[in-house]
Amino acid sequence: MKELIYLDNNATTKIMDEVWDAMVPYFIHNYANASSVYHSMGREANGAIEKARLQVARSLNCQPKEIFFNSGATESINTVLKGIYKNYKSKGNHIITVKTEHKAVLETLLQLEKEGAFVTYLDVDHTGKIDLSVLEEHITAQTILVCIMAANNETGYIHPIQEIAMLCKDKDCLYFCDATQYIGKIPLDLGQIPIDILCLSAHKMHGPKGIGALFIRRKSKPIQISALITGGGQENGFRAGTYNVPNIVGLGSAITHMQHHERDFEHTIQLREYLENALSKIPATYIHAKTASRLPNTTSICFKHLLASELMTHCPQLALSSGSACVSGTRDPSHVLLAMGVSKEDALATVRFSISRLTTKEEVETTTRLITEAVTKIRQNSPIWQLFQAGLIT
């Protein structure tokens, strides 16, 4: 079998060798429980955790005591949304988000609505952009949280998080930012951007799966978030459970190494431009959010009058996606694209390509050839494509 060309990096990434090397000793040699601080192995494991906490804090320019480890962004989202709603009911029950947020946000808010929360879902334009003036209009004295991601996982669209954070600060409203796709691709300085709460996952930046971090800014009036998981008192009682030392070490190593590889994304942008230029030559093809500010590695392309699932089946050498991997298996069109005004047919004809720093030009060249050949072959046998060519449909 030919080696797979992996272009599904917004779903997950390959662990870097340096990250794996940092993790291995805590699987094999020092396998102690980090809470067992009365012997040397336990203290060493605990020290490794605090080193990783410092590495994450340095990468984000915040304090180590503002970083809490957990299983990843989905847990963070559940912790924050449920915890904020529970603790700020005395102020209000209003939460603001965007229709293109990750399903982890939308599904959790749907649950909170059943419990009495009032949620505003902001519209977006055809690129995925929100109207900041509309956001401002919706913030009231009852608003307890604004939840808007840094970058969209499907289209790569980058929200103006600096402006959103400043607006929330001026309105005395908490801002929670899911930066899962953003961290590791674009530098983010929490000393400059007044985000109150932020989450990330290691596996989006060449680290291990099952580990993430939650940033909660320390303020004169502490942000109140209840623990989602209680038990042994780990993370100062905020997140219980035996520490996953190897993975925590992996997160610290991954976020540090990604900082050192920022220039690699210049190469990534060049590869994306090559990919987009080549695939745009295919008739009746367009790129979602092409004119907007996007992540350097992400391309969402509609190949009209075919099914993305059929296209990917015709290209078994390629690892691609038709949207978020978190909702894979569903036949429904992407809620992100529908919110952007894309038709159901075009949404189902859309494929996401997400490059990484490990992707080569040869892989991108092969990808463009395989996709072009597959689209041509599928359309040759398609009555719908024949109707389009005859000018009977658009």
For each residue, the residues with C-beta under 8 A, 3 or more apart:
1:
2: 317
3:
4: 317 318 319
5: 317 318 319 363 366 367
6: 9 14 319 356 359
7: 318 319 320 353 354 355 359 363 367
8: 11 12 319 320 321 325 352 354
9: 6 12 13 204 297 354 355 356 359
10: 153 154 156 181 204 297 298 321 325 352 354
11: 8 321 324 325 354
12: 8 9 203 204 209 325
13: 9 203 204 205 206 207 356
14: 6 206 356 358
15: 19 20 206 207 208 250 254
16: 19 20 206 207 253 254 257
17: 20 21
18: 21 22 253 257
19: 15 16 22 23 206 207 208 250 253 254 257
20: 15 16 17 23 24 250
21: 17 18 24
22: 18 19 25 249 250 252 253
23: 19 20 26 27 208 246 247 249 250 253
24: 20 21 27 28 246
25: 22 28 29 30
26: 23 29 30 31 45 48 245 246 249
27: 23 24 31 246
28: 24 25 31
29: 25 26
30: 25 26 41 44 45 48 245
31: 26 27 28 41
32: 36 39 41 42 44 45
33: 36 42 45 242 243
34: 37 42 45 46 48 49 242 243 245
35: 42 46 232 234 242 243
36: 32 33 39 41 42 45
37: 34 42 43 46
38: 42
39: 32 36 42 43
40: 43 44
41: 30 31 32 36 44 45
42: 32 33 34 35 36 37 38 39 45 46
43: 37 39 40 46 47
44: 30 32 40 41 47 48
45: 26 30 32 33 34 36 41 42 48 49 243 245
46: 34 35 37 42 43 49 50 243
47: 43 44 50 51
48: 26 30 34 44 45 51 52 245 248 249
49: 34 45 46 52 53 69 243 245 248 249
50: 46 47 53 54 64
51: 47 48 54 55 249 252
52: 48 49 55 56 69 248 249 251 252 253
53: 49 50 56 57 64 67 69 252
54: 50 51 57 58 64 252
55: 51 52 58 59 252 253 255 256
56: 52 53 59 60 64 67 213 251 252 255
57: 53 54 60 61 62 63 64 66 67
58: 54 55 61 256
59: 55 56 183 255 256 258 259
60: 56 57 67 183 188 189 190 198 215
61: 57 58 189 190 191 192
62: 57 66 67 190 191 215 217
63: 57 66 67 218
64: 50 53 54 56 57 67
65: 218
66: 57 62 63 215 216 217 218
67: 53 56 57 60 62 63 64 213 214 215
68: 213 214 215 216 235 236 238 239
69: 49 52 53 211 212 213 214 235 239 243 244 248 251
70: 75 76 79 211 212 213 214 235 239
71: 74 75 210 211 212
72: 75 76 201 202 203 209 210 211 212
73: 76 77 102 104 178 180 199 200 201 212
74: 71 77 78 104 326
75: 70 71 72 78 79 212 228 229
76: 70 72 73 79 80 178 199 212 213 214
77: 73 74 80 81 102 104 105 108 178 199
78: 74 75 81 82 104 108 228
79: 70 75 76 82 83 214 225 227 228 239
80: 76 77 83 84 145 147 176 197 199 214 225
81: 77 78 84 85 95 105 108 109 112 145 147 176
82: 78 79 85 86 108 112 226 228
83: 79 80 86 87 224 225 226 227 228
84: 80 81 87 88 95 144 145 174 176 224 225
85: 81 82 88 89 93 95 112 115 117 144 145
86: 82 83 89 226
87: 83 84 224 225 226
88: 84 85 91 92 144 145 224
89: 85 86 92 93
90:
91: 88 141 142 144
92: 88 89 140 141 142 143 144
93: 85 89 116 117 118 142 144
94: 117 118 119 120 140 142 143 144
95: 81 84 85 109 112 117 118 119 120 143 144 145 146 147
96: 119 120 122 135 138 139 143 145 146 147 148
97: 101 105 106 109 119 120 121 122 146 147 148
98: 101 121 122 124 130 148 149 159
99: 121 122 123 124 335 339
100: 124 128 152 154 157 335 336 339 340
101: 97 98 105 106 147 148 149 178
102: 73 77 105 106 149 153 178 180 324 326
103: 106 107 324 326 327 335
104: 73 74 77 78 107 108 178 326
105: 77 81 97 101 102 108 109 147 149 178
106: 97 101 102 103 109 110 335
107: 103 104 110 111
108: 77 78 81 82 104 105 111 112
109: 81 95 97 105 106 112 113 117 119 147
110: 106 107 113 114
111: 107 108 114 115
112: 81 82 85 95 108 109 115 116 117 119
113: 109 110 116 117 118 119
114: 110 111
115: 85 111 112
116: 93 112 113
117: 85 93 94 95 109 112 113
118: 93 94 95 113 142
119: 94 95 96 97 109 112 113
120: 94 95 96 97 138
121: 97 98 99
122: 96 97 98 99 130 131 134 135 138 148
123: 99 130 131 134 339
124: 98 99 100 127 128 129 130 339 340
125: 128 129 131 340 341
126: 289 340 341 342
127: 124 157 288 289 291 292 340
128: 100 124 125 152 155 157 288 289 292 336 339 340
129: 124 125 157 159 292
130: 98 122 123 124 134 135 148 159
131: 122 123 125 134 135
132: 135 136 160 163 164 167
133: 136 137
134: 122 123 130 131 137 138
135: 96 122 130 131 132 138 139 146 164 167
136: 132 133 139 167 171
137: 133 134
138: 96 120 122 134 135 143
139: 96 135 136 143 146 167 168 171 173
140: 92 94 143
141: 91 92
142: 91 92 93 94 118
143: 92 94 95 96 138 139 140 146 171 173
144: 84 85 88 91 92 93 94 95 173 174
145: 80 81 84 85 88 95 96 173 174 175 176
146: 95 96 97 135 139 143 164 168 173 174 175 176
147: 80 81 95 96 97 101 105 109 176 177 178
148: 96 97 98 101 122 130 159 161 164 175 177
149: 98 101 102 105 152 153 159 177 178 179 180 181 182
150: 158 159 161 177 178 179 181 182 183 188
151: 156 157 158 159 179 181 182 185 186 294 295
152: 100 128 149 155 156 157 158 159 181 336
153: 10 102 149 180 181 324
154: 10 100 300 323 324 334 336 337 352
155: 128 152 288 289 292 294 298 300 336 337 340
156: 10 151 152 181 289 294 295 297 298 299 300 354
157: 100 127 128 129 151 152 289 292 293 294
158: 150 151 152 161 182 186 292 293 294 295
159: 98 129 130 148 149 150 151 152 164
160: 132 163 164
161: 148 150 158 164 165 177 193 195
162: 165 166 192 193
163: 132 160 166 167
164: 132 135 146 148 159 160 161 167 168 175 177
165: 161 162 168 169 175 177 193 194 195 196
166: 162 163 169 170 194
167: 132 135 136 139 163 164 170 171
168: 139 146 164 165 171 173 174 175 194 196
169: 165 166 172 175 194
170: 166 167
171: 136 139 143 167 168
172: 169
173: 139 143 144 145 146 168
174: 84 144 145 146 168 196 197 223
175: 145 146 148 164 165 168 169 194 195 196 197
176: 80 81 84 145 146 147 195 196 197 198 199
177: 147 148 149 150 161 164 165 195 197 198 199
178: 73 76 77 101 102 104 105 147 149 150 198 199
179: 149 150 151 182 183 188 198 199 200
180: 73 102 149 153 183 199 200 201 204 212
181: 10 149 150 151 152 153 156 185 204 295 298
182: 149 150 151 158 179 185 186 188 295
183: 59 60 150 179 180 188 200 204 205 255 258
184: 204 205 206 254 255 258
185: 151 181 182 205 258 265 295 296 297
186: 151 158 182 265 295 296
187: 259 262
188: 60 150 179 182 183 193
189: 60 61 192 193
190: 60 61 62 193 195 198 215 217
191: 61 62
192: 61 162 189
193: 161 162 165 188 189 190
194: 165 166 168 169 175 217
195: 161 165 175 176 177 190 198 215 217
196: 165 168 174 175 176 216 217 219 223
197: 80 174 175 176 177 214 215 216 217 223 225
198: 60 176 177 178 179 190 195 214 215
199: 73 76 77 80 176 177 178 179 180 212 213 214 215
200: 73 179 180 183 204 205 212 213 255
201: 72 73 180 204 211 212
202: 72 205 207 208 209 211 212 247 250 251 254 255
203: 12 13 72 207 208 209 210 211
204: 9 10 12 13 180 181 183 184 200 201 207
205: 13 183 184 185 200 202 254 255 258
206: 13 14 15 16 19 184 254 257 258 356 357 358
207: 13 15 16 19 202 203 204 211 247 250 251 253 254 255
208: 15 19 23 202 203 211 246 247 250 251 254
209: 12 72 202 203
210: 71 72 203 244 247
211: 69 70 71 72 201 202 203 207 208 244 247 248 250 251
212: 69 70 71 72 73 75 76 180 199 200 201 202 251
213: 56 67 68 69 70 76 199 200 251
214: 67 68 69 70 76 79 80 197 198 199
215: 60 62 66 67 68 190 195 197 198 199
216: 66 68 196 197 223 225
217: 62 66 190 194 195 196 197 223
218: 63 65 66 222
219: 196 222 223
220:
221:
222: 218 219
223: 174 196 197 216 217 219
224: 83 84 87 88
225: 79 80 83 84 87 197 216 238
226: 82 83 86 87
227: 79 83 230 237 238 239 240
228: 75 78 79 82 83 239
229: 75 239 240 241
230: 227 237 240
231: 234 240 241
232: 35 240 241 242
233: 236 237 240
234: 35 231 237 239 240 241 242 243
235: 68 69 70 238 239 240
236: 68 233
237: 227 230 233 234 240
238: 68 225 227 235
239: 68 69 70 79 227 228 229 234 235
240: 227 229 230 231 232 233 234 235 237
241: 229 231 232 234
242: 33 34 35 232 234
243: 33 34 35 45 46 49 69 234 248
244: 69 210 211 247 248
245: 26 30 34 45 48 49 248 249
246: 23 24 26 27 208 249 250
247: 23 202 207 208 210 211 244 250 251
248: 48 49 52 69 211 243 244 245 251 252
249: 22 23 26 48 49 51 52 245 246 252 253
250: 15 19 20 22 23 202 207 208 211 246 247 253 254
251: 52 56 69 202 207 208 211 212 213 247 248 254 255
252: 22 51 52 53 54 55 56 248 249 255 256
253: 16 18 19 22 23 52 55 207 249 250 256 257
254: 15 16 19 184 202 205 206 207 208 250 251 257 258
255: 55 56 59 183 184 200 202 205 207 251 252 258 259
256: 55 58 59 252 253 259 260
257: 16 18 19 206 253 254 260 261
258: 59 183 184 185 205 206 254 255 261 262
259: 59 187 255 256 262
260: 256 257
261: 257 258 264 265 357
262: 187 258 259 265
263: 266 267
264: 261 267 268 357
265: 185 186 261 262 268 269 296 297 357
266: 263 269 270
267: 263 264 270 271 357
268: 264 265 271 272 296 297 355 356 357 359
269: 265 266 272 273 296
270: 266 267 273 274
271: 267 268 274 275 355 359 361 364
272: 268 269 275 276 296 297 298 299 353 355
273: 269 270 276 277
274: 270 271 277 278 361 364 365 368
275: 271 272 278 279 299 353 355 364 367 368
276: 272 273 279 280 287 290 299 301
277: 273 274 280 281
278: 274 275 281 368 372
279: 275 276 282 285 301 368 371 372
280: 276 277 285 286 287
281: 277 278 285 372
282: 279 285 303 371 372 375 376
283:
284: 303 304 305 388
285: 279 280 281 282 301 302 303 304 375
286: 280 290 301 302 304
287: 276 280 290 299 300 301 302
288: 127 128 155 300 301 302 337 340 342 350
289: 126 127 128 155 156 157 292 294 300 340
290: 276 286 287
291: 127
292: 127 128 129 155 157 158 289
293: 157 158
294: 151 155 156 157 158 289 298
295: 151 156 158 181 182 185 186 298
296: 185 186 265 268 269 272
297: 9 10 156 185 265 268 272 354 355 356
298: 10 155 156 181 272 294 295 352 353 354 355
299: 156 272 275 276 287 352 353 354 355
300: 154 155 156 287 288 289 337 350 351 352 353
301: 276 279 285 286 287 288 350 351 352 353
302: 285 286 287 288 342 346 347 349 350
303: 282 284 285 306 308 311 349 350 351 375
304: 284 285 286 345 346 349 388
305: 284 345 349 379 382 384 385 388 393
306: 303 310 311 349 375 378 379 382 385
307: 310 311 348 349
308: 303 311 312 322 348 349 350 351
309: 312 313 322 348
310: 306 307 313 314 378
311: 303 306 307 308 314 315 351 371 374 375 378
312: 308 309 315 318 320 322 351
313: 309 310 316
314: 310 311 374 377 378
315: 311 312 318 320 370 371 374
316: 313
317: 2 4 5 366 370
318: 4 5 7 312 315 367 370 371
319: 4 5 6 7 8
320: 7 8 312 315 351 352 353
321: 8 10 11 324 325 328 351 352 354
322: 308 309 312 334 348 350 351 352
323: 154 327 328 334 336 337 350 352
324: 11 102 103 153 154 321 327 328 334 336
325: 8 10 11 12 321 328
326: 74 102 103 104
327: 103 323 324 330 332
328: 321 323 324 325
329:
330: 327
331:
332: 327 335
333: 337 338 342 344 347 348
334: 154 322 323 324 337 338 342 347 350
335: 99 100 103 106 332 338 339
336: 100 128 152 154 155 323 324 339 340
337: 154 155 288 300 323 333 334 340 342 346 347 350
338: 333 334 335 341 342 344 347
339: 99 100 123 124 128 335 336
340: 100 124 125 126 127 128 155 288 289 336 337
341: 125 126 338
342: 126 288 302 333 334 337 338 346 347 350
343: 346 347
344: 333 338 347 348
345: 304 305 348 349
346: 302 304 337 342 343 349 350
347: 302 333 334 337 338 342 343 344 350
348: 307 308 309 322 333 344 345
349: 302 303 304 305 306 307 308 345 346
350: 288 300 301 302 303 308 322 323 334 337 342 346 347
351: 300 301 303 308 311 312 320 321 322 371
352: 8 10 154 298 299 300 301 320 321 322 323
353: 7 272 275 298 299 300 301 320 367
354: 7 8 9 10 11 156 297 298 299 321
355: 7 9 268 271 272 275 297 298 299 359 364
356: 6 9 13 14 206 268 297 359
357: 206 261 264 265 267 268
358: 14 206
359: 6 7 9 268 271 355 356 363 364
360: 363 364
361: 271 274 364 365
362: 365 366
363: 5 7 359 360 366 367
364: 271 274 275 355 359 360 361 367 368
365: 274 361 362 368 369
366: 5 317 362 363 369 370
367: 5 7 275 318 353 363 364 370 371
368: 274 275 278 279 364 365 371 372
369: 365 366 372 373
370: 315 317 318 366 367 373 374
371: 279 282 311 315 318 351 367 368 374 375
372: 278 279 281 282 368 369 375 376
373: 369 370 376 377
374: 311 314 315 370 371 377 378
375: 282 285 303 306 311 371 372 378 379
376: 282 372 373 379 380
377: 314 373 374 380 381
378: 306 310 311 314 374 375 381 382
379: 305 306 375 376 382 385
380: 376 377 385
381: 377 378
382: 305 306 378 379 385 386
383: 386 387
384: 305 387 388 393
385: 305 306 379 380 382 388 389
386: 382 383 389 390
387: 383 384 390 392 393
388: 284 304 305 384 385 391 392 393 394
389: 385 386
390: 386 387
391: 388
392: 387 388
393: 305 384 387 388
394: 388
